[in-house]
Amino acid sequence: MGNKRFLKVFTILLISTAFIFSFSHFGALAIANGFGHKEKYAQGTAAGGIQLSGLTEEQAQQKLSAAVQKWKASNPVEIVYLAKTVKLPAEQLHFSVTESMLRVKNGQASPLVVTLDHNGLRDLVSKSFPDVSPDDVDIARLDMAICHAAARLETANLSFDLSGYALDGNEKETTVSKGSVANVSIAEATELENWAKQFPKVNIPAHGMFSLFKTAEKTGASFSNEALSMIATAIYGAVLPTNFEIIERNTGNELPYYTTLGKEAKVVKGKLDFSFVNPNPTAYQLKFTVRNGAFSVSVAGRPFLENYKMVLKDQKTIGPETTVQYHPALKADQSVVLQAGKAGYYAKVFRNIYSQNHGLLKSVLLAEDFYPPVAQIVAKGNPAQAENTDGSSETDDGSGHETDTSTSGSSSKGSKKSAGTEASKKSEKSTSTKAETSKDRENTTSTKAETSNDSTGTHDGKDNGADSKS
């Protein structure tokens, strides 16, 4: 009897406990479902760069859909080749928001699921850029790059240059251009060899910049301005037949012996640098070698869709002028070359861009190079020191005054007295004539002095020995 009562009480308690437990558990779940309480994403959750923290799944999906539509409406993706730009139609990009939501990880960032119409992209390239064959473009890599940017709803760097997506048959890096300087001196050759040992390769990242100053600073070694100019000149020669954009390049007043017109790049530490930018979406390398007295640079990387060539136009050679200096130590018919003249040069430097079929696509002016001529300086005697045409010459008697030295002959021996008397009379007349001539000569001397002053002004204060006479 007692056992039956115990079992009855135990059963009642067990049922009551199960009821209370079930009510608390399933009641909470029912309230959550019945009153719309849903789980929210944790802090740091994002998809395609859009923050989803604190949102429910439904709210997150709505936010993503709106963000995608806004991004597509701005139509940001561009395909560029040379000076032409084409917009990628927004409908060619397909966003799957539903699948993107399935890949969202709580508390983490993830990209959106995006696909691109591969055939549509190929047709766009073919029709928009007739100078480019789609077979020469890596459409698959271009497709991947566009989808990668779209999956993150990027707003910058959405211009894709076809030059960076040239299709290489073996997908290996090749040498795309070369430059060099030759016949370098022994002193500079040692520095160039040191450079090549420390920098056998220099990486130029995609959209990255190269500066000779900054690269040289990495070595800690001190290079002369002459050696740095040779290095810059060789690099510039290798960069000219590429699509790299020159940022800074300088020239000197005289064309160096180790290069030709249009290819110099002068460097002065702390003042003149040489720098350029790689505009391509892939990296390139500069490789340096020294062999047989020549310093060479090669650019290695993916080949370009087009061919580049440096061309000089309006090229001129400018002859030197001659500057004359008058020196009293020289005779009138003497001349000495004090400084040899050098010709000057002028040219416009262009970069011609050709298609794979060798058709000229574009010609870009890079620089105008000018090297001024060096004047020839000649020392001469003053023409005023020439002998007089009447057979007499002017000499300095040591007192600072000039006297006349006659060069005519006297009467012969055995002449008669009467002849001597007549000669005496004639001598008196001659003395009178000489006195008048002396006055005229004084006037001439005054005129010479004025002429000498004018001559001094004409030759910018240079020494003139014609004014020593009085």
Helices and strands as residue ranges (DSSP letters): H 2-34, E 46-47, E 50-51, H 57-73, E 78-81, E 84-87, G 90-92, E 93-96, H 97-102, E 109-110, E 113-116, H 118-128, G 134-136, H 139-150, E 159-161, G 162-165, E 174-181, H 186-198, E 201-204, E 209-211, H 212-217, H 225-239, E 245-248, E 275-277, E 284-291, E 294-301, E 307-318, E 322-326, E 335-339, E 344-354, E 360-371, E 376-380, G 383-385, E 393-396, E 402-405, H 417-458, G 465-468
